[in-house]
Amino acid sequence: MKKLFNLLLLFVCITHIPTYAQTGADEEGSIVDNSGVVEEGRDEPVDLIEEIDAATFYRDQAISEVYDFLAAEIASKREDWESAKEHYDALLERNSDPKVLERRIRLDLEAGSIADALPLIQKLVIQNPYNLANYNLLAQAYLLTGDLEYAARTYNNLVVMIYLTNEGVVEPSPYFAILKKLHEFEIPLEEQLTLFKKMAALEEHDTFPLVLLAGFLIDNLRFDEAEGYLERALQLDPSNPKIYALYTYIYWNEGEPEKSIELLEEAYNKYQDPEIGLELANTLIANFEYEEAYQRLIPLMILTNEDPAVFEKFIGMAYVMGNYDNIKEMLQLRLDQPEILTRAILNLFYFSEILGNSENLLKVLPEIENPTPEYAEALYTIKAKIALAEGDYAQFNHYFDQIAQLEIFDAPSLLLKRLLMLQELEEYDLLDQVLVEEAALLPAVESSYLAFLRSMSALYHQDYNEMAEILQEEIRNNPQDPIAYNALGFSLIEIDPKNAKVALPFISKANLMAPGRDFIQDSLAWAYYMLGDLDRAYKYIVQAYHQNKDPEIIAHYIVILDAIGERQKAEDLYHRFNLFFGNSDAKEVLIENVEWINE
């Protein structure tokens, strides 16, 4: 009976030979029960490998192929990988069926044997060199075996094939998918860079690998190397806005924003690309050229039909220029677009903080029913600041009670927010009172902020010894606190510029702990200016200015520009400073240090 059953099975298989290498979607249950068959009258499964007479199956090639295929499939189901490979290899020696080859490759991949799979994948690609999936598999195999040279070549060929298949139009770039795959495989950054360098050298059309490489290099401050890739990218596609954005970043970090503006103006005039136009406006804003940025954004709003990204910047510049009626009307029209509205309003908050005129926000913000807690908190914050500026302390406290009810902040965070607002508006008597009243909460507030607030209060009250003691105690307790070191150094200079030599080591140490922070670089610049080291003063003030357009930083920049003989540049910057910060306390610095301002 057993022999008869096996012969019947053989007959069925031979009858359906064309089906033996079907895709995985058809293979389940179509050939045999992979775990075995149950003989009539027996409870034990019959193992086909043991029971079927191999000699019977090997009488001709067709039968032997069926035998090897069945044996390989059953061995795979039983996770007998070596046996499965042996039978698949026997099949492939006689017939290089691509479906069988794919199954054989899958065994190696599932076992993590990428190196063993590689020659088989190469064979699969040779069989059908136009199959994109196989080409992609080959590139990944090279990548995972560490052969970055051939991985780059294969990926490059794959990208070319994708573009040919899609008539030259593919969005996003195929290289983006490659980058995602590198992250998925957790390829080390240096290997990613090496791969993209090799692909960039082969690429003749797509700027993606060049732009990506430039971005990597810029992040690592390798600007000269990055420029080489950007120049090549410009040759391939001179209208690509991302190239100009990266050039802008390089020039900005090198302290040459004028070169950024010149490059972007030239590109925008040539290509009229709104994305380049927006990058130009952003650069003008970052360079404190608010008037010019506003004029650039007006036609851009029309050209882009008020694109949200353009609208966000336009609203900010309209606020800077005092165009309040227009702002309120435009915001009202977007009440049904909460995401766009929120981004625009956040930009308004940003510029109101820079200009120090938060009270004007109440003229432009629309009335919103059931505002989000974040929006309500922002409104209460503005109203609290206005009340404090007007000396209405009861209303000031009332608005902070309203903020507390929103449950956005925990108690220590809300206390810190309140204290910092008091310090900003120089309400030091009230600040000292709150510190006493809220003593129980103070241990939960970061000590560096408390030391800063207490020391600034002591400085305001001209109790210089107490100020120094507060900051020195914080340094002893938290020797890695850059805020305390910087505050001590800068305060010593504020007390008497002759203290600059004593102050400099404290500020330098703060810079080592928190390199690149604008307020520390500003302190360094001012210390070097007081010591007469104008080269270093200029170096640090440029870095601080490019990060932050705080009135005090701008004032220090004007003073140092004038000191190094750049009077025209200093006068141009002073014109803008006076327009937007004419009532700022920072103007006293200019009056004290720049002679022609008093003329």
Summary of the structure (lengths in Angstrom):
residues: 599
radius of gyration: 35.6
end to end distance: 118.3
largest distance: 118.3
contacts: 1814
relative contact order: 0.03
helix: 76%
strand: 1%
